[in-house]
Amino acid sequence: MLRVAVVGSGPSGVYTAQSLVQQDPEARVDVLDRLPCPYGLVRYGVAPDHEKIKSLQGNLRTVLEHERVRFLGGVPVGTGGVPPARLRELYHAVVYCVGAATDRRLGIPGEDLPGSWSATEFVSWYSAHPDAGADGFLRGARTAVVIGVGNVAVDVTRMLARGMTELSPTDMPQSALTALAASSVTEIHMVGRRGPSQARFTTKELRELGALPDTDIIVDEEELALDPAYADPSALPATQRRNVEVLRGWAATPPRGAPRRIRLRFFLRPAELLAGDAGSPPAPGGGRVASVRFERTVPDGHGGVRGSGRYEDVETQLVLRSVGYRGVPLEGMPFAPETGTVPHLAGRVLRDGAVSAGEYVAGWIKRGPTGVIGTNRPCAKETVASLLADAPALVRRDVPDDALPALRADGLAPVGWAGWLGIERAEAELGASLGRRIVKLPDWQALMAAAHGS
């Protein structure tokens, strides 16, 4: 009987488990996660107001409740947890679905000034990720700059513009809800270094900005016209063509004088974050971020952009950097720093160029941070096809009938499905006590207390 550990309970990990039990009628799968909660980025990355996407948790739940699938939360793998070599002793095969855990850097002066954050830090805060430590994002901020034009950038822009009425029905933690509802941010710049035909947001996400109450969307027609495809977008892929059409409509619509403004800017590349104190002009050095210096870019004729040598400063007290994710090395596993992925061949892990028996990858750590949630399904199927082709050789090795006693003997206290159900109950009770629906528990202590029934 094939026994497999899947490391990571986000979509790629759950789709891997699903494919395994569907194709092998005897396979047993343990889905391990560092967190006591399943679902990965569906729980901690999808915006709270995107209830339709968050409802995918129901599909993932069905897999994790399968009789031959077991969820084991609170099990870190690598540094401070179970070494990959130990997992290989306990299972015939291990599939790593650990995603891309950090952000790409801008690599410019002032990037780490107080008031400059990665979008992931902001998302983790309003999604109640237990590792989110910061809560001072909005303090003293009147203007925000979001660097990036992908869906995450649209999400954080939308969250900054939402009010209590729209956010209260979500599962957002109470502290984040209170801070966002009391926010003084009235102007948000969302800025991309290239043009609208190359922006990475989807049209549905883009249009949601235009549906925000009490908010003007401001787009500069001159910036749009710098894009060679703007005048005639008919040759663009459907999504980009629709994006251009939406932006063209906004550019032609005069502002209504709404209390909040979202400015969509293009062909501006961040060059430096400048600091300043209250009453002082922005300058390099200490203090909080006070402005972003952008260089105007121009198309290079090859699908990219080049600098023009012309600069523009945008005053701001809050910068959210959203320029992509990146995988991080997992102790004991090979890693390709140039791509931020684990080297593999059709999902089989490669060590020093050779296939490592019984080790596999799926999801972003396999292919890089690309695609949407559904992209993980064919990615997982490819990896599972490789694993099952190898299975006759893998099952010859003796492993425990049940790895759980060994994990406990190693000092771990895995949170099983009953523990997760305890967390769900506690979050429903918290929501009811606040006059809301489900409200997420925001920290490790509360999660573990709920998981253990205390």
N, C-alpha and C positions, 0 to 999 in steps of 0.2 A: 504494500500500500504506500503510495507516494505521499510524503509529508513535506509541506512547503511553508516557509516563512515569507510573508510579504511585509516589507518594512515601509510603512506609510499607509495611512487610511484615507487619503484623498482620492479623487476620482481615478487616477492611474492605478493606485493600489487596489481599490475595490473592483475596478474593471478587470484587473489581473486575476483576482480571486474568483470573480464570476466566470471568467473564461476557463479557468482551471477546473472548477467543479462541474461546469457544463460539459467539458470535453473528456474528462476522466471521471467515470462514475464512482471511483473509490478514493480519489484524492482528498486529503484533509489539509486545510489551509489555516494557519494562524496569521492574522493581520496585526502586526505590531505597530504601535505609535508612541512617540515620546510623550504626547499629551494624553490626558485621561479621556479626551473627547474625540470621536471620529469625525470624518468628512473633510479634513484638511482645509483647503482654500474655499470650499463651498461654505464652510462655517465661518472661517476667519479671513476670507478675502473678498467674497461677494458682498456688494454694498447692502446695508440693512434694508433699504427701500426697494431692492430688487427681489420681491417675494417670489416671483415666478421661477427665477434661477435658483433661489434658495430652496424651492420645493423639490429640487433634484435630490435633496437629502432623503426623501422618501424612497427613491429608487436605490440609492446606495444602502439605505437601511435594510431593504429586502435582501440584499446580498449578504450583509453582515449578520442577518438572522438565519441564514441558511444552516441546515443541520450539520454541514461539514465545514463551515467557516466559523472561526472564533476570533473575536476582537480582544486584544490584550493591550490596553492603554497603559500609560505610565512606564513604558519600557524604552529608555533611550538606547540607541545603538551607536557604537563608536565611543568618543571621548566621554568618560564618566558613566558609561553604560556597558552593554554587552558588546564585546569585540566581534567583528565579523567572523573571525576564526572560530569563536565559540558557537556562533549560530550554525556554522558549517558542521559542527559536531552534533548539533541537536536536530538538524533537518536534512533531508536529502537535497533540497535546493533552497536558495534564498534569492528573492527578487527585491531589489532596492528601488523604491518608488518615492524618493525623498525630496523631489522637486528642486526648486532653485531658491535657496533660502535668504539670499541677500540681494541688494540693489546694485546696479551698475553705478559707477561714480561719474561725475561731470569732469573731474580732474582740473578744476580751475581754482585760482586763489579765492579764499574766503568761504569755500564750500562748507566748512565745519563751524562757521560762526553761530553763536546762539541765535535762534530764530530760523535757522536753516535745517530742514528735516528731510529725510527720505519719505516718499509717499507711503512706503510700506510701514514706517513707524506710525504715521497718522492713521492708516487703515487699521493697523493692529490695535490702536487705542480705541477707535470707535467701534471695533468689532469685538472688544473684550478679550483679546488674546492674553493669556496669563503672563507672557513675557513682556508685555507692553509696560514700560516703566514710566514713561513721560506723560504729563497731563497739562503742560503749560503752553500748548501750541498757540492758543488764541489770545493769550494774555497781552493786552496792549495793542493788538493788531487791528488796523482799520482797512489795510489793503493787503491782499495776498497775491503772490505770483506762483503759478503752477507751471513748472518747466516740463514739457512733454505734451504730445497730442495723441496719446493712445487711450484705451478705455479706462485704465486706472486713473489717468489724469482727468478724464471727464467725471469719473466717480467722485474723486476728492473735491473737484470744483463744485459738483452738485451738492455734496454734503455741506460745504461751506455756505451754500446759498439757501439751504433748507431751513425751515422754521420749526417750532415746537409742534404745530398742528400736523405737519407731514411726518415728523420723526417719532412722535410719541407712540404710534401704533407698531413701530418696529421693535426688534429685540435688542436694540442698542443699550449698552449699560447706562445706568441712571446718571453717573457722573459725566459721561460724554454728552448725553442728551441735554443736561443742564448747561454745560459749557457752550455747546453749539447754539442752544436757544438764546443764550445771553450774549452771543458773539456781537462784536461791533464791526465786523468785516462787512463793508458795503461795496467794495470794488475788488474784483478778481480778474487777473490777467492769466490766460492760459496760452502759453507761448511755444511755438515749434520752430525749429531751425530750417525746415523745408516748407514746401507749399501744401495747399489743401489737397491736391491730388495724391500726395504721398503720406498724408496723415493716417494713423493706424486705428483711429476710432471707427466703430461701426455706425451706420446711419441711425439706427434705433437709439443708441446711446447719445448721439449728437442731438437728435430731435428732443430728447428729454430735457435738455437745457432750455429749449425754447418754451417748454410747458411749465417752467417754474413760475410760481406766482410772485408778483411784485418784483420782477427781475427783467431788466433790459439786456438783450444780447446785442453787442456792438461789434461789427466787423468792418474793417477798412477795405473798401473796394480796390484801392491802389495796391494794397498788399496782396490781395487775391490775384490781381492782374499780373503780378510778377511771375506767376506759375504759367509755364508755356502751354499747359493743357487747359487753362481756365477758360479761354475764349471759346474753345470747342472741345468739350469733355466727352464727345461721343465715342472716342476710341478707348476711353478708360474702362477698367473693370466696373461691374455694376455698382459695387459699394462706393468706390471712389467717385463715380459719376453722380450718384445720388448725394454724396457728401457735398460736392461742389454746388449742386443745385440748391441744397439747403442753405449753404453759406451765401450764395448769390442772393437768395431771398432775404436773408437777414441784412445783408449789406444795403439792400434797397429799402429797408424799413426804418423810418426815423425813430429814434429813442422816444419813449413815452414819458420819461422823467420818473421812472420807477425808483423805489428806495435803494435797490441793489443793481449793480451793473457787472456783467461778465463780458470781458473784452477778449475776443479770440484773435491772436496775433500770429503772423507767419513770417518766415525768412528772417528770424532773429535768433542768433546763437549766443548763449551765455558766455561771457568772457571773464567776469569777476563779480564777486559779491562784496559790496562795500559796507563798512560798519559805521555806526554813529550812535551817539547818545541823544537823549531828549534835548532839543534846542541846538544841537550841533550838526553841521553839514556832514554828509556821508564821506568817509575816507577809509583807506586801507588801515588795517590794524584792529585794535580791540573794540569792545562794545558789541552791541547786537547788530544784526543785519538791518540796514537802512535803505538799501537799494540794490538793484541788479544792473550791472552794465552789460548790455547786449551789443554784439556786432551785427550789423545788417549783412545778410548773406544774399547771394545771387545764384541762380542756376548755372551749373558748370557745363551744361550741354550733354552730360553723360548720365543724367539721373541723380546727380548729387548736387552739392552746393559748395561755394567757396566764399571766403570772407571778402568784404568790400573795403575794409579799412574805415568804415563809418560806424559810429557808436551812438547808442542811446541809453540813458539811464532811466530806470523805472523805480520810483520810490515804493518801498514795501516794508512791512514789519514781519512778514511771514513768507518763507519760501518753501515750497514742497517740490522735491525733485522726483520726477517720474519718467525716467529714461530707460526702463527695462530692468529685468531681474538677472541674476547670475547664480549658478550652482556653486556650492562650496565643497571643499574636500571632506570626505568622511574618513576618519582615522581607520587605517587598515585596508582601505580600498584604493585602487589606482585612480588617477585623476588627470584630466587634460586641461591645464590652466588656460590654454588659448581659447577653448570653447566653453569652459565651465561645466564639462560633462565627464562621465565615466567612459573610457574607451570601450567599445563593444562591437560585436559582429552580429547583426540581427537580434540584438538583445543579450547575447552571450558576452559576459565581461571578459575583457582582454587584459592579461597581466604580461607586461613586457612583450606585447605583440601576439601572445599565445592565448587560446581560450582557456579560461579558468573553470574547471569542471564544477557545476552546481551553483554558479554565481551568475545572476542576470540583472538587468536594469529595464525599467519602463518609465515613461513620463518625461518630465523636463530634465531630469538628471541623465536621461538617455539621449534626448534629441535637442536639448536646449529649450529656453522658455518661449515656445512658439505655439500658435494655434489656440483654439478655444477648448472648453471642457470636453466637448465631444471628440476632439482630436485624440484624446487619450485612449479611446476605445480601440481603434485599429492599431495604435502603438502597442497596447497591451496584448492584443491578439497575436501580433508578430512575435513578441517575446515568449508568449505561452506556447506558440507553435514550435519555437526552438527548444524550450524546456521539455515539452512532451516528446519531441523527437529524441532527446537525450535520456528520457526517463528510464528505459530498460537498463542502461548502465548505472544510472544514479541510484536506483532502488537496491542494487546489490550491496550497498554499504549499510551497515547496521546503525540505526539511530534509535533513540528512545521512542516507545509507543506514544508517550506524551511528554512534551518538553516543559510543561508548566512546573512540575516539581523541581526540575533542574534550575529553571529560572529563579524560583523562590529560594532554592539552596544557594544561589549566587548572590542573594541579598536583595532581590527585586520583589516588589509587591504589586504585580500587575492588576490593573483595573479591568475587570471583565464586563460583559454586557449588562449585568445587573447593576454594577457601579455606574455605568453610563445612564441607565434608566433612573438611578437616584439623582444624578445631576439634572436630568430633564425635569423631574418632579420638583426639585429645589428651584429651578428657574421659573417654572410655572407658578410656584408659591410666591416667589419674590415679585413676579409681575402682578399677581393679584393684590399683594400688599401695597403696591404702588399705584393701583388703579390702572394698570396697563395689562398687556397680554404677557407673553413670555419675555423675560428680561434676563440677559446672560449674566452669569456669575463672572466677575472680572479678574479674579486672581487665583493663584495656585491653592492657597489655604482654603478658600471657599469651595473650590472644585473638589479637592481631595476630601474635605469634610463631608460634602454631599455624596461623593462616591462611596464612602465608607459608612454612610448612614448616621453620621454624628453632627 
